[in-house]
Amino acid sequence: MRSGWLLRDGDVVCALETAETKEERARALRGRDSCEGSLYLPDVRVVHTFGMHFSLDVAFLSEDLTVLRLARVVPRRFILPPRAAHSVVEAQAGSWERWDVTVGDQFDIREVETG
């Protein structure tokens, strides 16, 4: 997984991990007891919480990383995406309210430079 930051209007919303491989995207946050930041899942549209220990906040994103829909998903459920979704960001339930994320927000992803 790659580390970075999720930004909105140039300001950091939270720390971000990006699932780079098919295996990382399939595993997502399963097996973790919590999530301090968020997880970006490119090319993922359908979200499930089978094997999860906590509820998720999910942001469905358009191709340009605009928030199309926000949802809360409890363990052992799945949720279908809006038609225009291209990717998702997952965070622990309550994060979107805490970070004041709303539908229509435009995200940017900044990777952590490794030297």
C-alpha positions in Angstrom: 0.0 0.0 0.0 1.1 3.5 -0.8 0.9 6.3 1.9 -0.3 9.8 1.3 -2.8 12.5 2.1 -6.4 13.1 1.2 -6.9 16.8 0.4 -9.9 19.1 -0.2 -9.3 22.6 -1.5 -5.5 22.2 -0.8 -6.1 21.3 2.9 -5.4 17.9 4.4 -8.5 16.0 5.3 -6.7 12.9 6.6 -3.9 10.4 6.1 -4.6 8.1 3.2 -3.4 4.7 2.1 -3.9 3.7 -1.5 -4.5 0.0 -2.3 -2.3 -0.5 -5.4 -2.8 -4.2 -6.3 -5.8 -6.3 -6.9 -5.0 -8.2 -3.7 -4.8 -5.0 -1.6 -8.1 -3.8 -3.0 -9.8 -7.1 -2.3 -8.5 -7.1 1.3 -9.2 -3.4 1.9 -9.7 -2.8 5.7 -10.7 -6.4 6.6 -8.9 -7.8 9.6 -8.2 -4.4 11.1 -9.7 -3.3 14.4 -9.9 0.4 13.4 -8.7 2.9 10.8 -7.2 6.3 11.8 -7.2 7.7 8.3 -8.7 6.5 5.1 -8.2 4.0 2.3 -8.5 4.8 -1.4 -9.6 2.0 -3.6 -9.1 3.0 -7.3 -11.2 1.1 -9.8 -13.5 -0.3 -7.0 -17.2 0.5 -7.0 -19.0 -2.1 -4.9 -18.2 -2.1 -1.2 -18.8 -4.9 1.2 -18.0 -5.3 4.9 -17.9 -9.1 5.3 -15.0 -9.8 7.6 -15.0 -6.3 9.0 -14.7 -5.5 12.8 -16.2 -2.0 12.5 -18.7 0.0 10.4 -17.4 2.1 7.5 -18.0 5.5 6.0 -17.8 5.2 2.2 -17.4 8.0 -0.3 -18.1 7.0 -3.9 -16.0 9.2 -6.2 -16.3 10.2 -9.8 -13.4 10.0 -12.3 -12.2 13.4 -11.2 -12.5 12.5 -7.4 -15.7 14.4 -6.7 -17.8 12.9 -3.9 -21.0 11.5 -5.6 -22.5 9.8 -2.5 -21.7 9.2 1.1 -22.8 6.0 2.9 -22.4 4.2 6.2 -22.1 0.4 5.9 -22.3 -1.8 9.0 -20.4 -5.2 9.1 -21.7 -8.1 7.0 -23.4 -5.9 4.4 -22.7 -4.6 0.9 -23.7 -1.4 -0.9 -24.0 -0.7 -4.6 -22.5 2.4 -6.2 -24.0 5.3 -8.0 -23.8 4.8 -11.8 -21.0 7.3 -12.3 -18.7 6.0 -9.5 -15.1 5.1 -10.5 -13.5 4.6 -7.1 -14.2 4.8 -3.3 -12.6 6.1 -0.1 -13.3 4.1 3.0 -12.9 5.4 6.6 -14.1 4.3 10.0 -17.7 5.2 10.7 -18.1 8.8 11.9 -15.2 10.1 9.9 -17.1 12.0 7.3 -18.9 14.0 9.9 -15.7 14.6 11.9 -13.9 15.8 8.8 -16.9 17.7 7.4 -16.9 15.8 4.1 -20.0 16.4 2.0 -21.4 15.3 -1.4 -19.8 17.6 -4.1 -16.5 17.9 -2.3 -13.5 17.7 -4.8 -10.7 15.5 -3.4 -7.0 15.4 -4.4 -4.5 12.8 -3.5 -1.0 13.6 -2.6 1.5 10.8 -2.2 4.2 10.8 0.5 7.5 11.4 -1.1 10.0 8.6 -0.4 13.6 9.4 -0.7 
